[in-house]
Amino acid sequence: METQRWVLPEGIEELLPHHAKQVDELRRHLLSLFHTWGYDLVIPPLIEYMDSLQVGSGEDLSALTFKLIDPLNGRLLGVRSDMTPQVARIDARRLQHQGPARLCYLGPVLQTKASELGGSRSPIQVGAELYGHAGIESDFEIVDLMIEALSKAGVNPIYLDLGHVNVFRGLAKQAQLSKDQEQAFFNALQRKSQPELLELSQVIDNKKVAMMMQALIELNGGEEVFSQARTFLASASSDVLAAIDRIEALAKQIQNKYEMVQLHFDFAELRGYGYHTGLVFAAYAPGNWQAIAKGGRYDEIGAVFGRSRPATGFSLDLNMLLRLNNNNQDTQASGIFAPAEEDSDLEKIIQGLRQQGERVIRELPGQQLDMNELGCDRKLVKKAQQWQVERLT
């Protein structure tokens, strides 16, 4: 069977002119938004040493990373599958700001497997990170900026899930679980398996703690979850109760500013558990079951680079945003066709139009004219010795 040389690998995408234009327009809008909020753009390299790329997220990110050997020194390299560790390295080693640092980034990443069936393995990742501040104010700023970014992309309404890894982490510490036992509870919570939790809870000597661990699976929903949590988790440690307070305080700030954001709370939400250290969140759009943006706090990420600082941030995939219905509207043709004539006045007109930002396409001798292919809705015509722009009928 003859190889079809034009076929791309599964999950690898290319953007044709129409969608490439949409991506570029959205890219410029988002980077402009980040700039107005004080976030400076950084452009990390496509490949780095593996021990740098998998910082903070361990085996999860390593499994997503394409690996190769550097022929110069024999060290293991990785093609980035997530830009967050790279930005953390830049903050810790290259910038070394004494105060808070606000950084943003945008670029392609490559992953060994898609996050969803039939999904992309080559997302265009965009995100923002805030380093050097541990308070709820920076948590809110990052969530606030994410909501603004999604709104600019046309997402409305926005569904936002909020959680905090210290609810589970604090209870696991109270229960004095081994690492293997903690992992087993983690897996059961991800599967929302009540029978597994009941069975696993038999290893916890303190029955109150065992019951609190079992209750986590039920603590999700609207604002009523906070009163339920304080009832069911009344005997929890101060770390657990502080985490609940922090989620509630953040929720109030979001509700005060955004009416179109619908909040959902899940105290068993452990996305990125080995990576995050506090608040975790994910945003969803109507009719889309997969998160379109996600993030949280990850205060320990810079430690391996020799500079541990508080950190919080979010990321999203531009391609995923464009797949949403409200971003897939066809754009109208907007170009001016210019004939292939040697005329100094015509050249001046074309130059002036291009300086104004107009798209002007010159005719090539002998070409077949198809204005739809060219994307032109107007043309330059000469009337009474003057070049004029006329709309095509």
N, C-alpha and C positions, 0 to 999 in steps of 0.2 A: 504494500500500500504506500503510495506516494505521500511524503510528509507535506502537510499544509503549512507552508512557511509563514503564512500571515496570521496564524492562530496564536493568541496570547496564552500564557499560563493561566490556570484557573485562579480567579480572584484578583488578577492583575488587570488594571484598567488604564485606558487612555482616553483623553478628552478630545472630542471633535470640536470644530470651531464654535458652535453654538454654546455648548456646555463650558468650554474653556473660557469663553467670554463671561459667562455667568460667574464662574469661579473667580476670575480676575476681578470682576466688579465687587463681589462679596469680600474678597481678600482686602481690597483697598478700603472698603467701608469699615471693616473690622479693625484693621491696623490704624486707621484714622481715629476710630473710637478709642482704642487703647492709648493712643498718643495723647488725646485730650484728657485722659485720666492719669497721665503721668507715667505710663508704662513704656519702657525703652525696648526697642526691638533688638533681639540677638539672633544670629544665624549660626547654629552649631554645625559641626561637620557631619557628613553622611555616615562615616564609619569612625569607630573608636575602639580602643582596647576593651575587651569584654568585661574585665574587672571594674571598669568605670561605668559601662552602660547598664549593668544590672544592679547598680547601687539601690538599696532600699527595698527592692521588690523581689530580690532573690530568684528562686526557681521559676516563678510565674513568668517573669519577663525573659529569663534565659530561654525558656521553651518557645517563646515567640520570635526569637532573634536568629536571623541567618548568620552563620559563622564562617569565617575563612581565616587562613593563615597569612600573616604579613611576610612576604618573601624577603623583606629586608632584614628581619631579625627573628623570624620564626614564632613570634607571639600571636596569640589568638585575638582576632579582630571580630567585631560584630557590626552588622548594618543596623542602624538604629530602628527599633520597633516602638519606641516612645521617647519623646524629646525631654520629658521632665527631668530625668537624671542628668542629662547634659546641661540643662539650665541651672540645676543645683550646683554642678561643678563650676560653672562660670561664676556664679555668685560667690562661692566659697574660695576659689583660687585666683580668678582673674580680676574680679572687681573689688572684693574685700571692702565693701562699704561698711562704715561704722553704724549708720542708721538704717532704716528700712530701705530695701531695694525693690523696685517694681520692674519686672521684666516680662516681655511677651515674645512669642515666637510663632513661626508659621513655616511649614515645609512638609514634604512627603516623608512618610515612614514606611517601612517594609516589614511584614509579619509573616511567619511561617504558616499560620492558619488564620482564617477569618473569625471574627468574634460572633458571627451568626451564619447559619446555613445559607450558602450562596452569596455571602457578603464579600466585601473587598479585603484583600490582603495588602493594599497599597493606599491607605487613607492619606488625605492631606490634613495634617494635624495643625490646629491652631490653639493657642492657650495663653494664659497669663498666670504669673506666679508672684507672690508677695513674700519677701523674706525679711526677717528681723523684727517681727512683732507677733506676740503670742495672744493678744487680747481678742475679745469677741468683735471688736471694731474691724480688725483685718479679715475675720471670717465673713462679716457682713459685706465688706467692700468687694471681696472676691465673688460672692454670690450675687451681689448687686450688679457687678460688671458682667457676669455671665448672663443674667436676665436681660440686660441692655443689649448684649451681643445677639442673643436669640431673637429679641424683639426687632432688631435691625435687619435680621435675616427673614423676618416675616412670620415668625412662630407666634401664634396666638390662638387659644390660651396656652399657657405653659403649666405643666404639671411638675411639681417639684417634690421629690422624696428626700427627707432629712433623717439622718441617724447619727450615732456617735459610738465609735468602737469601744470606748471606755465603759460602756454599760456592760457589755459581755466580758471585756477584759477584767473589769473590777470584780465581777461575780466569779470568774474563773480563779482569780487570785484568792478570793474569800473561800472558795471551795477547795483550795490547795491542790488543784489538778496538776498532774504531770503534763509535759508537753504533748505526749501521745493522747492523753485523755482530753486535753483542751482541743486538740485537732479533731477528735471524734465528735465532741460537742459542736464544734464549728461546722463540721460536715452535716450533722443532723439538722442544725438550724438552717443551713443553706437549702436543704431539701424540705424544710418545713415539716419534718417527720416527728409527730408527737410520740408515737410508739418508741422510736429510737431514743428520744430524750428521756422518756420514762425509764427505759432500761439502763441508760447510761447514768442516770441520777442515783442509781443504787450504790455507786462507788463513793458518793458524797456523804460523809458522816453527819454533818450538820444538816438536819432535815429542813430547816428554814431556808438555808441556802439552796438545797436541792429543789425546793418548791419554787424559789425565785428563778432558778435556771429554767425550769419547766415553763414558767409563766412568760418568758421572753417571746415565745412563739406566738402568743396571743396579743402582744402589745404592739399593735399596728392599727392605723386608722387616722381619724381626724383629731381635733383638739382634745376630745375626751380621753385620749390615750395618756395625757399627762396626769390626770387625777387617778386613772387606773394604775399607772406606773408607781405613783407615790403610795398607793394602797398595797399593791402586790410586792413592791420592792422596799417596803418600809424598813426592813432590817439590813438593807444593803449598805455597803461602805460609803464613806464620804465621796470617793471618786465617782461612784455610780450616780449618786444623787446630784453631784455637781454637773455631771454630763447631762442629766435630764434637765436641770435648770438652764444649761447653756443652749440646748436645743430650743427650749421654750422661749428664751429671751431673743434668740435669733429669729424665730418664727414671727414674733410680734413686730420686729423691725421690718421684716419682709411684708407682712400684711399691712402695715401702716403706709407703705410706699406703693405696693403693687396690688391692684384689685384683680388683675387678670391672671395672677399666679395662684394656682390651687395647690395647697400644701397637703402632703401625706407624710405620716411619721411611722417609722419602723425601728423599734429598739433592738431588733435582731438583724438589722442591716449591717453586714460585715464586708461589704465590697472593699477589696484591697486591704484585708485585715492585717496581713504581714507588712504592709506598707504605710498605712495611715495610723495616726496617733491620736486623733480626736474626731472632729466633725467629718462626716461623709455625706455627699449629696449627689443626686442625679436628676437631670431634667428630661422630661418626655413631652412629645407633641401629640395632638389628637390623632388617633388611628395608627400610631407607631409604637409597637411594643418595646422596641429597643431604646435605651437611653441615647439621647442626641447630644448630651453634654454631661460631664461628671467631674467630680473633684473632691477635695477635702484637705484636711490638715495632715502634714507629714513632717513633724518637727525634727526628726533624727536624721534626715537624709544627708545633711552636709557633714556628718561626723567622720565618715571615712575619708573625706577630703581634708580633714584636719580643722574644720570650722563648723561646729554644730550651731545652727540658728533656727529659730521658729520659721515655719514655712507653711503656706497655704496656697492653693491654686486650682485651676480647672482647665479642661481641654475639651475640644470637640473636633469633628471631622467635617470639613467643608463639603466633601462629596455627599455625605449623608444628608446635610441640610438641603442640598440641591435636589435630592431624591424626594423630598417632601412635596406635596401637591402645590403648596403656595409658593414654591420656588421653581416650578417647572413650567411656568407660563412661557409661551413662545415670545421672543422679542421681535419687534417689527424691523424690517429692513430700513437701514438709515445710512445710505451712501450716495455719492454723486458720481455719475459716469462722465468721463471727459474724453472727447474724441482724439484720435491720433493725428493731430495736426501740428505743424510747426508754425507757431504763432506766439510772438513775444507777449502779446496781451493775454492770451490764454494761459501762458506760463505764470504770469503775475497773478491772475485770478486763482489758479490752482494753489499757488504758494500761499496766498492770503487766506483761502478757505481752510487749508491744512493748519495754518497758524491759529485759526479760530477753533480748531479741534474737530473740523469736519473730516469725514472719511472720503477721499477722492481717489477713484480708480481710473487709471489711464487705459485707453484702448490700445491693444497691441495689433499691429498690422496682420490681417488675415485671420483673426480670431473669430470664433462663433460667438455671437452675442446672446447671452441669457441673463437678463437682469436679476432673475431670482437667484441664480448661482452666484452672481457677483454681489448680491445683497444691496442693490441700488434701488432707491425709490425716487431719485431725481437725476437729471442730466444737464450738462452744460450745452447750450445752443447759442449760435450767433445770430442775432437779429439786429438789423440796422447798424451793422458794424460794431455791435456791442455784445459781449458774452454775458449770458443770463442763465440763472439756475431755474429750470422748470421741473415741475413734478410730473413723474411718469403716470400715465393713465392705465 
